[in-house]
C-alpha cells in the first residue's frame, strides 16, 4: 500500500467511524459485520483495531469464516492478540490452522509464550482427532483442596462459565471431577475429594471426533476429560465448538464420497481444489473405461440395434440412483453406529427387497415408455428384465460397499460413490446388453 | 406366546440371571448389552424389568436405537415408566416418535399426566424444529427470589447437573438468566435479578435445528431459551441430545440428495423405504429419458460409429463425477453458512477454473486411452474437446444447482443429485455426440 492510498484509507475510516458509531458497533454487531464486509480487508482491519476488545469480539463472531481468516493476519498486533486470547483454545488452534504457515507463525509469536506452547501442542495432533479439540486451560485442584478453595479460584475467572473442576494428584493423574452444582451446594470446608465423582468417560487425544461424539452422547456429558496413555490429564473437550465440528464432519462425508478432500471449502483456492480432486478424477476415468469396455464387448449388437445405445443411459442412470439411495442410508447408519458390520445381512436383505419391488415398478414404467418410443415389444421386454436385475444388484452394491470399506478399516464414505458407480454401470450395461444379445431374435 | 414357551422363557431367564449377575449388569453395562442383544426381545424385556432403574438405564444407553425402540413397548409398565422418566424430555419425545401410534399412546398413558401433556406438546411441533428439542423442565424463579432460594431448589434436584436458572415474571416472560457459576459465587441473600444476565440469544420453537446450531455456535452457548411469539418461556435447548441430532441432520443430506426420505434409517422396514424412494426413482426415470432423447438425436452418427456408444459412459461418468464434486463442496458451504446465495459468482468462477484445469488434464489422459484403444486421431480429438466442455459445464452446474435451490427457498440438498445428473448427462452427451457429428469427417 502506498502512502497516498493510506491517507485516502484514513479519510474513508473517519467517515465510516462517524456513520457506524461505537454504540452501533457494540449493540448491532451483526449489522456492523454486514456493513463492514463491503469494505476492503485492509480498511476493515484498521477500523477494527480501533475498537475495544469487547466490540471487536462481538463483531468478529459475525464474520463468515473466510473473511475472518483473511482479516486476522492483517489486524494490528494488540487487537490480534486480544482476539486470540478471548477465543477458546481449540477454536484458536483451529483458526490458526487455517492460516498460511507464515501467518500462523506470526500470530503465535504475538501471543504469550506459555499459551503459544499450549496451542502448538494442539496443532500437532492429527486432523479430526480429540487432541485438536481439547482445551488445556481447565481448572485443576488437589483432592485436599476445599470447596472454598475452588470457589476462590472460580471468582478469579468470573467472566468464564466454569462447569467442572478437575481433581488431580501431584502427578497430574485424574482422580475425579467436581461439578459446579455440587460446589454451589457444598459446605465451604468440604474436601473436594468428598464432592468428586469418578469420570464417567475418558478419551485419548488420538481418538477420532466420532468417538468423542459417541461418548458425549452415550453418557450425556457436557465435558469429556482427555488423558494421555499414562493417565495424565491433558485437558477437556467441551461442547460449543464441537457442535459445529461434528456437523461439519458429517457434511465432509458428502465430499469424501465423490473424491473431494475433506479440507476443501466452498471458497478454498481453486488450485488447492484442483490438486486434491484431480487424482480421484483420474481414478474415476479408469473405472469409466472399465465400464466402457463392457459396452465394447457388445459393439456388434449395438451396431445392429442403435436403439440400445440410446437406452443405455436410462438403465445406467436408474441403477446408479438406486445404488446411491442404498449407499446413503448405509453410510448414515454406520456413521451413527445404528448398524455395525455384523448387521450386513439385514441391510442387504432390506436392499434386495427394495430392489425387487422398486425394480419391478420402474421396469414397468420404462417398458411402457420404451414401447411408445420404439413400438418394439422385444426391446421393452429386454429393458424390463435388465432394469429389475440391475436395480437389485445396485441396491446390494450400495449396501455392501460402505460395509466392506468399514470392515477393511477404511472410511466408509471415502470415494464410495466412485466405487459404486463403477459397479452399477457395469451391472447395468452387462444385464441390458447381455440380455439384448441373448434375446436379439426378438429385437 | 403360549404358556409352554413362557415357562421355557423363565428357565432361560434363570440361567441368564445366574450368568449375568446383577453386579456384572451394573458394572459392565456395555458388555451386558452386547450379551443381551443375542436373546429374543421378549426375554430381554423380562430380564430387564427385574433390574433396578439404575442398572436398566445404564444398560439401555448401550443398546443400538433399533433394539431399544423395539424393546421399549415390551417392557413391563413400571420399568418402562422409570426409564422414560429418567430420559431428557426431548430424548423421551424423540423415542416415542419412533414408536408405532399405538405403542406411543400406551407409553404416554403409563406416564404421569402432567409429563405426558408436556411430551404431547413437543410431539406436535414439526419435524426438525427447535420445538422438538426443547426441554420444558427448566428451573424458573422470580426476579425477587434470592440466590439461597435458587440453591434450595437445586438441592432438591441434586442428581441433575443444572447449568442455568431462568428468571421469569408472573406472566412467564423471560427476564434474564442466572448461571450456576454466578450462583455459586454469590452472597446467599442476593436477589436473582442482580445476578441475572439478559439472554444472548433466543429461539422460536418453529425455527429449524440449523438455526439452533447457528445460535449455539455463534454465541458459544450451552443452553438456548425457547420462547413463544408472546415472549413466554417454553423451555430451553441443551447440548447433549442436540449433538447427535445435528450430526444426523447433516448425514440426512446425503439421503435427501439422491431422493431418500430423511426419516429412513438403515434398519427401517423395506416397505417404508420403498414407498418413499419410488417416487424419486420415477422422477429420475423421466430425467433419464430426457438424457436418452439427446442420444436419440444422434442415432445416425452412432449407427455409423459404434465406438461413440462405447465411449458415451466415459464422458457421462467424468462429467457426472466432476459435477458431484462441485455440488458436495457447495452444499457443505451453504449448510455451514460459509457461503450465502450472494457468493454465487465467486463459487462459480472457482468451479470454472477447476473445470478448465481438471478438464484439460482428464481430456489428455482420455485422448491417450482412446487413441490406444481405437487408433483414431479423430476420435481422440472429439473426446478431448467434449471432455473439457462437459467438465466445465458439470462444475458450473454442481455449484449453481444447490445455490438456485436455496435461492428458491428449497432445501439445497433435496434431490440435487437427481437434478445434477440430468444436467451433466445431457451436457456430456450433447457435447460428445454433437462434436462427433460436426467432425464426423475425421472419424
Contacts between the chains, C-beta under 8 A, distances in Angstrom:
chain1	res1	chain2	res2	distance
A	61	B	218	5.8
A	61	B	219	7.3
A	62	B	218	7.4
A	64	B	337	7.0
A	64	B	338	5.9
A	64	B	339	7.6
A	64	B	340	7.9
A	65	B	338	5.6
A	66	B	338	6.4
A	88	B	220	7.4
A	151	B	184	6.1
A	151	B	185	6.2
A	154	B	181	6.2
A	154	B	184	6.7
A	154	B	185	6.1
A	155	B	185	5.4
A	158	B	181	7.5
A	158	B	182	8.0
A	158	B	185	6.7
A	161	B	163	7.9
A	161	B	179	5.0
A	161	B	180	7.9
A	161	B	181	5.0
A	161	B	222	7.7
A	162	B	181	5.6
A	163	B	161	7.9
A	163	B	163	7.3
A	163	B	222	7.8
A	179	B	161	5.0
A	180	B	161	7.9
A	180	B	180	5.3
A	180	B	181	5.9
A	180	B	184	5.9
A	181	B	154	6.2
A	181	B	158	7.5
A	181	B	161	5.0
A	181	B	162	5.6
A	181	B	180	6.0
A	182	B	158	8.0
A	183	B	184	5.5
A	184	B	151	6.1
A	184	B	154	6.7
A	184	B	180	5.9
A	184	B	183	5.5
A	184	B	184	3.8
A	185	B	151	6.2
A	185	B	154	6.2
A	185	B	155	5.4
A	185	B	158	6.8
A	213	B	243	6.1
A	213	B	244	7.1
A	213	B	247	6.2
A	216	B	240	6.6
A	216	B	243	5.9
A	217	B	240	6.2
A	217	B	241	7.3
A	217	B	243	5.5
A	217	B	244	4.5
A	218	B	61	5.7
A	218	B	62	7.4
A	219	B	61	7.3
A	220	B	88	7.4
A	220	B	240	4.6
A	220	B	241	7.8
A	221	B	240	6.9
A	222	B	161	7.6
A	222	B	163	7.8
A	222	B	222	6.4
A	222	B	239	5.9
A	222	B	240	6.4
A	238	B	222	8.0
A	239	B	222	5.8
A	239	B	239	4.5
A	239	B	243	7.0
A	240	B	216	6.6
A	240	B	217	6.3
A	240	B	220	4.6
A	240	B	221	6.9
A	240	B	222	6.4
A	240	B	239	8.0
A	241	B	217	7.3
A	241	B	220	7.8
A	242	B	243	7.1
A	243	B	213	6.0
A	243	B	216	5.9
A	243	B	217	5.5
A	243	B	239	7.0
A	243	B	242	7.1
A	243	B	243	6.2
A	243	B	246	6.2
A	244	B	213	7.1
A	244	B	217	4.4
A	244	B	336	7.3
A	246	B	243	6.3
A	246	B	246	6.8
A	246	B	247	4.8
A	247	B	213	6.2
A	247	B	246	4.8
A	247	B	247	6.3
A	247	B	249	7.3
A	247	B	250	5.1
A	247	B	335	7.6
A	247	B	336	7.3
A	248	B	250	7.7
A	248	B	332	7.4
A	248	B	336	6.0
A	249	B	247	7.4
A	250	B	247	5.1
A	250	B	248	7.7
A	250	B	250	3.6
A	250	B	251	4.8
A	251	B	250	4.8
A	251	B	253	6.9
A	251	B	331	7.4
A	251	B	332	4.2
A	251	B	335	5.6
A	251	B	336	6.8
A	252	B	332	6.8
A	253	B	250	8.0
A	253	B	251	6.9
A	253	B	254	6.4
A	254	B	253	6.4
A	254	B	254	5.7
A	254	B	257	7.3
A	254	B	328	4.4
A	254	B	331	6.1
A	254	B	332	6.3
A	255	B	325	7.7
A	255	B	328	4.4
A	255	B	329	6.1
A	255	B	332	6.4
A	257	B	254	7.3
A	257	B	324	8.0
A	257	B	328	7.1
A	258	B	321	6.2
A	258	B	324	4.1
A	258	B	325	5.1
A	258	B	327	8.0
A	258	B	328	5.4
A	259	B	321	6.9
A	259	B	325	6.5
A	260	B	325	4.8
A	260	B	328	5.4
A	260	B	329	5.9
A	264	B	329	5.6
A	265	B	329	7.0
A	265	B	332	7.5
A	265	B	333	6.3
A	265	B	338	6.0
A	266	B	329	5.4
A	266	B	330	5.8
A	266	B	332	6.9
A	266	B	333	2.7
A	266	B	334	7.6
A	266	B	338	5.6
A	266	B	339	4.5
A	266	B	343	7.4
A	266	B	347	5.7
A	266	B	350	8.0
A	267	B	333	7.1
A	267	B	338	6.7
A	267	B	339	6.3
A	267	B	343	7.1
A	267	B	346	6.3
A	267	B	347	7.2
A	267	B	350	7.3
A	268	B	329	7.8
A	268	B	350	7.7
A	270	B	350	4.9
A	270	B	353	3.9
A	270	B	354	5.3
A	270	B	357	7.6
A	273	B	329	7.5
A	273	B	350	7.0
A	273	B	354	5.2
A	274	B	353	7.6
A	274	B	354	5.3
A	274	B	357	4.9
A	274	B	358	5.8
A	277	B	325	5.4
A	277	B	354	6.7
A	277	B	358	6.2
A	278	B	357	7.9
A	278	B	358	5.3
A	278	B	361	5.8
A	278	B	362	7.7
A	280	B	321	7.7
A	280	B	325	7.9
A	281	B	318	6.8
A	281	B	321	6.3
A	281	B	322	6.7
A	281	B	325	7.8
A	281	B	358	5.6
A	281	B	361	7.7
A	281	B	362	5.4
A	282	B	361	7.7
A	282	B	362	6.9
A	282	B	365	6.2
A	284	B	317	6.5
A	284	B	318	6.4
A	284	B	321	4.6
A	285	B	314	7.3
A	285	B	317	8.0
A	285	B	318	6.2
A	285	B	362	6.0
A	285	B	365	6.0
A	285	B	366	6.3
A	285	B	369	7.6
A	287	B	317	7.5
A	288	B	313	6.2
A	288	B	314	4.4
A	288	B	317	3.8
A	288	B	318	6.1
A	289	B	314	6.2
A	289	B	369	5.9
A	291	B	313	5.0
A	291	B	314	7.7
A	291	B	317	6.8
A	292	B	310	5.3
A	292	B	311	6.0
A	292	B	313	5.3
A	292	B	314	5.0
A	295	B	309	6.4
A	295	B	310	4.6
A	295	B	312	7.8
A	295	B	313	6.3
A	296	B	310	4.7
A	299	B	306	5.0
A	299	B	307	7.6
A	299	B	309	7.6
A	299	B	310	6.3
A	302	B	302	7.8
A	302	B	306	5.1
A	302	B	309	5.0
A	302	B	310	7.9
A	303	B	303	7.5
A	303	B	306	4.7
A	306	B	299	5.1
A	306	B	302	5.1
A	306	B	303	4.7
A	306	B	306	7.9
A	306	B	309	7.5
A	307	B	299	7.7
A	308	B	309	7.8
A	309	B	295	6.3
A	309	B	299	7.6
A	309	B	302	5.0
A	309	B	306	7.6
A	309	B	308	7.8
A	309	B	309	3.7
A	309	B	312	7.0
A	310	B	292	5.3
A	310	B	295	4.6
A	310	B	296	4.6
A	310	B	299	6.4
A	310	B	302	7.9
A	311	B	292	6.1
A	312	B	295	7.8
A	312	B	309	7.0
A	312	B	312	6.8
A	312	B	313	7.2
A	313	B	288	6.2
A	313	B	291	5.1
A	313	B	292	5.3
A	313	B	295	6.3
A	313	B	312	7.2
A	313	B	313	8.0
A	313	B	316	6.6
A	313	B	425	6.0
A	313	B	429	7.2
A	314	B	285	7.3
A	314	B	288	4.4
A	314	B	289	6.2
A	314	B	291	7.7
A	314	B	292	5.0
A	316	B	313	6.6
A	316	B	316	7.8
A	317	B	284	6.5
A	317	B	285	7.9
A	317	B	287	7.4
A	317	B	288	3.7
A	317	B	291	6.7
A	317	B	421	6.7
A	317	B	425	6.9
A	318	B	281	6.8
A	318	B	284	6.4
A	318	B	285	6.1
A	318	B	288	6.1
A	320	B	421	7.4
A	321	B	258	6.2
A	321	B	259	6.9
A	321	B	280	7.7
A	321	B	281	6.4
A	321	B	284	4.6
A	321	B	417	7.7
A	321	B	418	6.7
A	321	B	421	7.5
A	322	B	281	6.7
A	324	B	257	8.0
A	324	B	258	4.1
A	324	B	417	6.6
A	325	B	255	7.7
A	325	B	258	5.1
A	325	B	259	6.5
A	325	B	260	4.8
A	325	B	277	5.4
A	325	B	280	7.9
A	325	B	281	7.8
A	328	B	254	4.3
A	328	B	255	4.3
A	328	B	257	7.1
A	328	B	258	5.4
A	328	B	260	5.4
A	329	B	255	6.1
A	329	B	260	5.9
A	329	B	264	5.7
A	329	B	265	7.0
A	329	B	266	5.4
A	329	B	268	7.9
A	329	B	273	7.5
A	330	B	266	5.8
A	331	B	251	7.4
A	331	B	254	6.2
A	332	B	248	7.4
A	332	B	251	4.2
A	332	B	252	6.7
A	332	B	254	6.4
A	332	B	255	6.4
A	332	B	265	7.5
A	332	B	266	6.9
A	333	B	265	6.3
A	333	B	266	2.7
A	333	B	267	7.1
A	334	B	266	7.6
A	335	B	247	7.6
A	335	B	251	5.6
A	336	B	244	7.3
A	336	B	247	7.3
A	336	B	248	6.0
A	336	B	251	6.8
A	337	B	64	6.9
A	338	B	64	5.8
A	338	B	65	5.6
A	338	B	66	6.4
A	338	B	265	6.0
A	338	B	266	5.6
A	338	B	267	6.8
A	339	B	64	7.5
A	339	B	266	4.5
A	339	B	267	6.3
A	340	B	64	7.8
A	343	B	266	7.4
A	343	B	267	7.1
A	346	B	267	6.3
A	347	B	266	5.7
A	347	B	267	7.2
A	350	B	266	8.0
A	350	B	267	7.3
A	350	B	268	7.7
A	350	B	270	4.9
A	350	B	273	7.0
A	353	B	270	3.9
A	353	B	274	7.6
A	354	B	270	5.3
A	354	B	273	5.2
A	354	B	274	5.3
A	354	B	277	6.8
A	357	B	270	7.5
A	357	B	274	4.9
A	357	B	278	7.9
A	358	B	274	5.8
A	358	B	277	6.2
A	358	B	278	5.3
A	358	B	281	5.6
A	361	B	278	5.8
A	361	B	281	7.7
A	361	B	282	7.7
A	362	B	278	7.7
A	362	B	281	5.4
A	362	B	282	6.9
A	362	B	285	6.0
A	365	B	282	6.2
A	365	B	285	6.0
A	366	B	285	6.3
A	369	B	285	7.6
A	369	B	289	6.0
A	417	B	321	7.7
A	417	B	324	6.6
A	418	B	321	6.7
A	421	B	317	6.6
A	421	B	320	7.4
A	421	B	321	7.5
A	425	B	313	6.0
A	425	B	317	6.9
A	429	B	313	7.2
